[in-house]
């Protein structure tokens, strides 16, 4: 199963996207393209990326999340990762990315 990126809400102060499925080496290019399109189409309100439906992420998927964080920052937008599963959070902590990324 590949990933699915959906717009959950664009009302109010923040934009909320949902990431479901698997984010691995075979899906990172498609993830980058989807994120680029979404960030291009939406204004610069803060962005929440809900990872509650993310069942698997490998090192390239983690790299894609970091790229999205950096791209958002470069565009003057904040990015917050929310609803990280235990396994995803374990990987982020192992790589010390919980110190760099905004995680709620």
Buried (B, 14 or more C-beta within 10 A) or exposed (E): EEBEBEEEEBEEEEBBBBBBBBBBEEBBEBBBEBBEEBBEEBEEEBBBBBBEBBBBBBEBBBBBBBBBBEBBEEEEBBBBBBBBBEEBBEBBEEBEBBEEBBBE
